[in-house]
Structure formats: structure tokens, C-alpha cells
Amino acid sequence: MKVPFFDLKPQSLSLREEIQSAINEVFETQQFIMGPQVQALEEMVARYCEAPYAIGVASGSDALFLSLMALGIGPGDEVIIPPFTFFATAGSVSRIGAIPVFVDIDPETYNMDPSKIEEKITNRTKAIMPVHLFGQCADMDPILRIAKSKQIYVIEDAAQALGSEYQPTAQSKGQKAGQMGDLGCFSFYPTKNLGAFGDAGMVVANDPAVAEKVRLLRVHGSQPKYYHKWIGINSRLDTIQAAILLVKFKYLEKWTEARQGLAQRYEKLFQDLLSFVTEIKLPVIQYANRHIFNQYVIRVPKRDQLRKFLSEEGIGTDIYYPLPLHLQECFSFLKHRKGDFPVSEKAAEETLALPIFPELTEDQQEWVIDRIKAFYKR
């Protein structure tokens, strides 16, 4: 049986007529840039995230970059980030001229470890950028307390976390990813829980002045046209992508609940295997958080050999992420060495992402676990 790591075709085919109709509407109006669908999507995302403002941009990477620009962060400033995340987190910091300062992760959630933040803060620290990795919010309460006490910004990298909620106690109200810090950044890359037909992103904000600055910076810092208050960039969310996302948004909760159901089924299917391969670690949901499972990531012994075996059996997997950011060649100027962030380094060596998408079938999941069992029983 073939089990793809991710398959967009079933979802796209089921929505083909709705999406085609939405695209045709854009063609008829010819408003390809900043058409009304962009504002409609912004309003929808703002309501969903329980944030006052949302600004559509060209990608999740640009969302991070524009957020740093809007907060006045630049050359010589320091931004605290985890080393175990997608490149754009650190890349946006370096592109702005600031210095990425790494803080190791929690070994169970893979999110930034708040207990290690304060020792990294200097008089040049301007922001903390926690990442809500794999669809679960970072431990935000201590991060926000530290930021408030040190008077530094918090930018949430929520690229994988649209719809995730941070809920530190069962009695507390869940807080939506993206609206807890000063700014929140989302990606609509096609493989996300809500994916466009290409790159697209969104910034959510709580402060009207900061939101307006992001809004202007995405169009070269211009208002009115040809009059430039700031030096911005060209990072507009295409109207066609907004139209597609508006169609898909109606199904986001359904798809998220399907992913959560798949995660629960994986956990049940793994129980027999865990009785004799105790080193396997399944995803951990911290507190009473709402995890949306943008990825389903396990830790396993002999990770690379298992991945090769599964590939030979027709099962797709992926590694998020094989080399932590502090060991990437482009960041060699930071003078980090192997061993500086051991939790991130170990995660990079042991983690494996299994297939998870709303249309994944029970038979396919059972086959994945059956083949993993076969590998460890050899």
C-alpha cells in the first residue's frame, strides 16, 4: 500500500468547483492586486484569531520580516529565537540586520524553553520570537512575563499554528495563537492546515499604529500612492490567493478536527509497539492546549534507518528539521559549535514526521504502524 506523506489532491478535487468559481470572480473584476477578497480574508482571520487587526502579505516569511520592520528592529539589535525551527525564523532576523540569539527547546514540545531565555537577554535584545512548532503553542505565559519585565517585544511565529490555542490550565480560557504577543505571523503555504495555491501569509496585531505600519510597509511604505513615509517592500497578498483561502476557510475547523482525530488514532495504534520499543516518544500536548497537528512528529531510535525502510515500503515521511539553525553554514559567523544547544541537536537526530492530512484513511494509518512494527521486530 502506498501512503504519501502529504496529498493535496483529494482536498483540491473536492473544492474544485467552489475554487474555480472564486477564481473566475477575480478574473471578471480584474482586481488582481489588493482586491476586495484580501480585505474579506483579513477580517475573517482577525475574527478567528480574536485579534483586532490582520494584514495580508505575500508569505509567512514576509510576515516575520515585516513584523520586525514595523517594530523598528534593525542592525545590531538582538532577537531571541529557538534553533529548532524552519529557516525563515532566523532568516528574517538576519535579513533585517539584527542578530539571532538562540535559546534551546523543551525536549517534549520542541518549543522554546522559557527557563533559558533570561540568561540570553542583553541591553541589545529587542524581541523574543517564540515558534508554535508543529501546531502547538509555545509556553507563552512565562515568555510574556519576561518580555514585559524587560520591556521587549514578542513576535509569535505561528506559521504552523492557525487555530492553535494556549491554555495553561483546564479552567483558563484558551488564547488563540498569534494574538498573545505584539504581533503574530501566519503562513498559508499549501501544506499548512489552511493552504493557498502558492505562497501567502498574514500578520495579526493588537496595536492600531503597528498594524497600520505593517499595512504600509507591505506596499513600499506608501500612502497615498507614490508618497512614501517609510522604506517598505513589495509584499502584497494576491487577490487570487485570498479568494482561494476564503473558500477553504469554511472547512478549516473540519480539517483541523480530522487531524486531531488522526493523531488520537495514531496514539492508540502505537500502544502495542510502545510495550517493547519504549524509546519511541509520541507527541506531547502541554497543559490543556489545543494542538492542531500541522505535523505529527515522533522520536525514534535508528531514525534514518526507519525512514529508509518506510520509503522502501511506499510510506512517505519527512524530517523537521535535520540540522538546527545554529549549525547551518550561513550562520557560522555566530561561532556556535555542536553541543551548544543539545536538546535541539538531539531532536534533529531523532524526530520523524509521519503522514497526517485530513483525507488519510484508517487503513493507511494502520499500514504505517504495521510497517514501523515490522522494522523494530526485525
C-alpha positions as CSV (number, residue, x, y, z in Angstrom):
1,M,0.0,0.0,0.0
2,K,1.3,3.5,-0.9
3,V,0.9,6.1,1.8
4,P,2.0,9.6,0.7
5,F,3.5,11.9,3.3
6,F,1.0,14.6,2.2
7,D,-1.6,14.6,-0.5
8,L,-3.4,17.8,-1.6
9,K,-5.3,16.2,-4.5
10,P,-8.4,14.9,-2.6
11,Q,-8.9,18.3,-0.9
12,S,-8.4,20.3,-4.1
13,L,-10.7,18.0,-6.2
14,S,-13.5,18.2,-3.6
15,L,-13.4,22.0,-3.7
16,R,-12.7,22.3,-7.4
17,E,-15.9,24.0,-8.4
18,E,-16.0,26.4,-5.5
19,I,-12.4,27.4,-6.0
20,Q,-12.8,27.8,-9.8
21,S,-15.9,30.0,-9.2
22,A,-13.9,32.2,-6.8
23,I,-11.0,32.5,-9.2
24,N,-13.4,33.3,-12.1
25,E,-14.8,36.1,-10.0
26,V,-11.4,37.7,-9.7
27,F,-10.8,37.3,-13.4
28,E,-14.1,39.1,-14.1
29,T,-13.2,42.0,-11.9
30,Q,-9.5,42.0,-13.0
31,Q,-8.6,43.3,-9.4
32,F,-5.6,41.0,-9.1
33,I,-3.8,43.3,-6.6
34,M,-5.4,44.2,-3.3
35,G,-8.9,43.2,-4.5
36,P,-11.9,43.0,-2.0
37,Q,-11.2,39.4,-1.3
38,V,-8.0,40.4,0.5
39,Q,-9.8,42.6,3.0
40,A,-12.5,40.0,3.4
41,L,-9.9,37.4,4.3
42,E,-8.1,39.8,6.7
43,E,-11.4,40.4,8.5
44,M,-12.1,36.7,8.7
45,V,-8.6,35.8,10.1
46,A,-8.8,38.7,12.6
47,R,-12.1,37.3,14.0
48,Y,-10.9,33.8,14.0
49,C,-7.7,34.7,15.9
50,E,-9.6,37.1,18.2
51,A,-7.3,39.9,17.2
52,P,-8.3,43.5,16.3
53,Y,-6.2,43.6,13.1
54,A,-5.0,41.3,10.3
55,I,-2.8,42.3,7.3
56,G,-2.4,40.0,4.3
57,V,1.1,39.7,3.0
58,A,2.9,37.6,0.3
59,S,4.2,34.8,2.6
60,G,4.8,33.7,6.1
61,S,8.5,34.6,5.8
62,D,7.5,38.2,4.8
63,A,5.1,38.3,7.8
64,L,8.0,37.8,10.1
65,F,10.2,40.3,8.2
66,L,7.5,43.0,8.1
67,S,6.8,42.5,11.8
68,L,10.4,43.1,12.7
69,M,10.4,46.2,10.4
70,A,7.2,47.5,11.9
71,L,8.7,47.3,15.4
72,G,11.8,49.2,14.4
73,I,14.2,46.3,14.9
74,G,17.3,46.6,12.8
75,P,21.1,46.4,12.6
76,G,22.8,45.4,15.8
77,D,19.6,44.5,17.7
78,E,19.2,41.0,19.1
79,V,16.1,38.8,18.7
80,I,15.7,35.6,20.7
81,I,14.6,32.5,18.8
82,P,14.8,28.7,19.0
83,P,17.4,26.9,16.9
84,F,15.0,24.1,16.1
85,T,12.6,25.6,13.5
86,F,12.2,26.5,9.9
87,F,14.9,28.7,8.4
88,A,12.6,31.7,8.0
89,T,12.5,32.4,11.7
90,A,16.2,33.2,11.8
91,G,16.4,34.3,8.2
92,S,14.0,37.2,8.8
93,V,16.1,38.4,11.7
94,S,19.3,38.3,9.7
95,R,17.7,40.0,6.7
96,I,16.7,42.9,8.8
97,G,20.3,43.3,10.0
98,A,19.6,42.0,13.5
99,I,21.3,39.1,15.3
100,P,19.5,35.9,16.0
101,V,20.2,34.7,19.6
102,F,19.3,31.1,20.1
103,V,17.6,29.6,23.1
104,D,17.3,25.8,23.4
105,I,13.9,23.9,23.3
106,D,11.8,21.9,25.6
107,P,12.5,18.2,24.8
108,E,8.8,17.2,24.8
109,T,7.1,20.0,22.9
110,Y,10.1,21.2,20.8
111,N,9.1,24.8,21.6
112,M,11.4,27.4,23.1
113,D,12.3,26.6,26.8
114,P,11.2,29.7,28.7
115,S,13.6,28.9,31.6
116,K,16.5,29.5,29.3
117,I,15.5,32.9,28.0
118,E,16.5,35.4,30.7
119,E,20.2,34.4,30.6
120,K,20.3,35.4,26.9
121,I,18.8,38.9,27.3
122,T,21.2,41.8,26.9
123,N,20.8,45.6,26.5
124,R,20.6,44.9,22.8
125,T,17.7,42.5,23.0
126,K,14.6,43.9,21.3
127,A,12.3,41.0,20.8
128,I,11.5,37.3,21.6
129,M,10.2,35.3,18.7
130,P,8.7,32.0,20.0
131,V,7.7,29.5,17.4
132,H,4.5,27.5,17.8
133,L,6.0,24.4,16.3
134,F,4.1,21.6,14.6
135,G,0.8,23.2,15.6
136,Q,1.1,23.6,19.4
137,C,1.6,27.0,21.1
138,A,4.8,27.7,22.9
139,D,4.6,28.2,26.7
140,M,3.5,31.8,26.4
141,D,2.8,33.0,30.0
142,P,6.4,32.9,31.2
143,I,7.6,34.3,27.8
144,L,5.2,37.2,28.1
145,R,6.1,37.9,31.7
146,I,9.8,38.0,30.8
147,A,9.2,40.3,27.9
148,K,7.0,42.7,29.9
149,S,9.6,42.9,32.7
150,K,12.4,43.6,30.3
151,Q,10.3,45.8,28.0
152,I,10.9,43.9,24.9
153,Y,8.5,42.8,22.1
154,V,7.1,39.4,21.4
155,I,6.5,38.3,17.8
156,E,4.7,34.9,17.5
157,D,5.9,32.7,14.7
158,A,2.6,31.0,14.3
159,A,3.2,29.8,10.7
160,Q,2.2,26.2,11.6
161,A,-0.4,27.1,14.2
162,L,-3.6,28.8,12.8
163,G,-6.3,27.7,15.2
164,S,-4.0,26.5,18.0
165,E,-4.8,27.7,21.5
166,Y,-2.7,28.2,24.5
167,Q,-4.5,27.0,27.7
168,P,-2.2,26.7,30.7
169,T,-5.0,25.3,33.0
170,A,-8.2,23.4,32.3
171,Q,-10.1,26.3,33.9
172,S,-8.5,29.1,32.0
173,K,-9.8,30.3,28.6
174,G,-7.8,29.3,25.6
175,Q,-5.9,32.0,23.9
176,K,-5.5,31.8,20.1
177,A,-2.1,31.6,18.5
178,G,-0.9,34.9,17.1
179,Q,-2.8,37.3,19.3
180,M,-0.9,36.9,22.6
181,G,2.2,38.8,21.6
182,D,2.7,42.2,19.9
183,L,2.4,40.6,16.5
184,G,1.5,37.1,15.2
185,C,2.7,35.7,11.9
186,F,0.9,33.0,9.8
187,S,1.8,31.1,6.6
188,F,-0.7,29.8,4.1
189,Y,1.9,27.7,2.3
190,P,0.0,24.8,0.5
191,T,0.8,22.2,3.1
192,K,-0.5,24.2,6.1
193,N,-3.8,23.4,7.7
194,L,-5.2,26.3,5.7
195,G,-3.1,26.4,2.5
196,A,-3.2,28.6,-0.6
197,F,-2.2,27.6,-4.2
198,G,1.2,29.1,-3.6
199,D,2.8,31.4,-1.1
200,A,0.7,33.7,1.1
201,G,0.8,35.0,4.7
202,M,-0.8,37.1,7.3
203,V,0.2,39.4,10.2
204,V,-2.2,39.9,13.1
205,A,-1.7,42.8,15.5
206,N,-3.2,44.3,18.6
207,D,-2.0,47.9,18.3
208,P,-3.6,50.1,15.6
209,A,-0.4,52.1,14.9
210,V,1.7,48.9,14.5
211,A,-1.0,47.3,12.3
212,E,-1.1,50.4,10.1
213,K,2.7,50.4,9.8
214,V,2.7,46.8,8.6
215,R,-0.1,47.7,6.2
216,L,2.0,50.4,4.6
217,L,5.3,48.6,4.7
218,R,3.9,45.8,2.6
219,V,3.3,48.4,-0.3
220,H,6.7,50.1,-0.2
221,G,5.7,52.3,2.8
222,S,3.4,54.3,0.5
223,Q,0.3,56.3,1.4
224,P,-1.1,57.9,-0.6
225,K,0.3,56.2,-3.8
226,Y,3.7,57.4,-4.7
227,Y,4.2,59.2,-1.4
228,H,6.5,57.1,0.9
229,K,6.5,57.6,4.6
230,W,8.8,54.6,5.2
231,I,11.1,52.4,3.1
232,G,9.0,49.2,2.7
233,I,8.9,46.2,0.5
234,N,6.5,44.7,-2.1
235,S,4.7,42.0,-0.1
236,R,1.0,42.1,-1.1
237,L,-1.3,39.1,-0.7
238,D,-2.5,38.3,-4.2
239,T,-6.3,38.6,-4.7
240,I,-6.5,35.1,-6.3
241,Q,-4.8,33.5,-3.3
242,A,-7.2,35.4,-0.9
243,A,-10.2,34.2,-2.9
244,I,-9.0,30.6,-2.7
245,L,-8.3,30.9,1.0
246,L,-11.8,32.3,1.6
247,V,-13.3,29.2,0.1
248,K,-11.1,26.9,2.1
249,F,-11.6,28.8,5.4
250,K,-15.1,27.4,5.7
251,Y,-13.6,24.0,6.1
252,L,-10.7,24.8,8.4
253,E,-12.2,23.6,11.6
254,K,-13.4,20.4,10.0
255,W,-9.9,19.7,8.6
256,T,-8.3,20.5,12.0
257,E,-10.7,18.2,13.8
258,A,-9.8,15.5,11.3
259,R,-6.1,15.9,12.0
260,Q,-6.8,15.8,15.7
261,G,-8.7,12.5,15.2
262,L,-5.8,11.1,13.2
263,A,-3.4,12.0,16.0
264,Q,-5.6,10.2,18.5
265,R,-5.8,7.2,16.3
266,Y,-2.0,7.1,15.9
267,E,-1.6,7.2,19.6
268,K,-3.9,4.1,20.0
269,L,-2.2,2.2,17.2
270,F,1.2,2.8,18.7
271,Q,0.3,1.3,22.1
272,D,1.3,-2.3,21.3
273,L,4.6,-1.1,19.7
274,L,5.4,1.0,22.8
275,S,5.3,-2.0,25.0
276,F,8.5,-3.4,23.5
277,V,10.2,-0.3,21.9
278,T,10.0,2.1,24.9
279,E,12.4,4.6,23.3
280,I,9.7,5.8,20.9
281,K,8.2,9.1,22.0
282,L,4.8,10.3,20.7
283,P,3.8,14.0,20.6
284,V,3.0,15.5,23.9
285,I,0.2,18.1,24.4
286,Q,1.3,20.6,27.0
287,Y,-1.2,21.7,29.6
288,A,-4.8,21.9,28.1
289,N,-3.5,23.3,24.8
290,R,-5.4,22.9,21.6
291,H,-2.9,21.2,19.3
292,I,-3.8,21.3,15.6
293,F,-1.2,18.8,14.3
294,N,0.2,20.6,11.3
295,Q,2.7,17.8,11.7
296,Y,2.7,14.5,13.6
297,V,6.2,14.1,14.8
298,I,7.6,11.2,16.8
299,R,11.1,10.5,18.3
300,V,12.5,7.1,17.4
301,P,15.7,5.1,17.7
302,K,17.5,4.4,14.4
303,R,15.5,7.3,12.8
304,D,17.3,7.3,9.4
305,Q,17.2,3.5,9.0
306,L,13.5,3.5,9.8
307,R,12.8,6.3,7.3
308,K,14.7,4.4,4.6
309,F,12.7,1.2,5.4
310,L,9.4,3.0,5.3
311,S,10.3,4.7,2.0
312,E,11.0,1.2,0.5
313,E,7.6,0.1,1.8
314,G,5.9,3.0,0.0
315,I,5.4,5.2,3.0
316,G,6.3,8.9,2.9
317,T,7.9,10.7,5.9
318,D,9.8,13.8,6.4
319,I,12.3,15.3,8.9
320,Y,11.6,18.6,10.6
321,Y,14.5,19.6,10.9
322,P,17.7,17.7,10.1
323,L,20.1,20.4,11.1
324,P,19.4,23.0,13.7
325,L,19.8,26.6,12.7
326,H,22.9,27.3,14.9
327,L,24.8,24.7,12.9
328,Q,23.8,26.0,9.4
329,E,26.7,27.2,7.3
330,C,25.2,30.6,6.7
331,F,25.2,31.3,10.5
332,S,28.8,30.3,11.0
333,F,29.6,33.9,11.8
334,L,27.7,33.4,15.1
335,K,30.5,31.0,16.2
336,H,28.3,28.2,17.5
337,R,29.5,24.7,17.9
338,K,27.9,21.3,18.1
339,G,26.9,20.8,21.7
340,D,25.8,24.4,22.3
341,F,22.1,23.5,22.1
342,P,22.0,19.8,22.9
343,V,18.2,19.4,23.1
344,S,17.7,20.9,19.6
345,E,20.6,18.8,18.2
346,K,19.1,15.6,19.7
347,A,15.7,16.4,18.3
348,A,17.2,16.9,14.8
349,E,18.8,13.4,15.0
350,E,15.7,11.6,16.3
351,T,12.5,13.1,15.1
352,L,10.4,11.8,12.2
353,A,7.2,13.2,10.8
354,L,4.6,10.7,9.8
355,P,1.8,11.2,7.2
356,I,-1.1,13.3,8.6
357,F,-3.6,15.1,6.4
358,P,-7.4,15.2,6.7
359,E,-8.0,12.6,4.0
360,L,-5.6,10.0,5.4
361,T,-7.5,6.7,5.8
362,E,-7.7,4.3,8.7
363,D,-6.2,1.6,6.5
364,Q,-3.3,3.8,5.6
365,Q,-2.6,4.7,9.2
366,E,-2.7,1.0,10.2
367,W,-0.3,0.2,7.4
368,V,2.1,2.9,8.7
369,I,2.2,1.4,12.2
370,D,2.3,-2.1,10.9
371,R,5.5,-1.3,8.9
372,I,7.1,0.5,11.8
373,K,6.4,-2.6,14.0
374,A,8.0,-4.7,11.3
375,F,11.1,-2.6,11.3
376,Y,11.7,-2.9,15.0
377,K,10.8,-6.6,15.1
378,R,13.5,-7.4,12.5
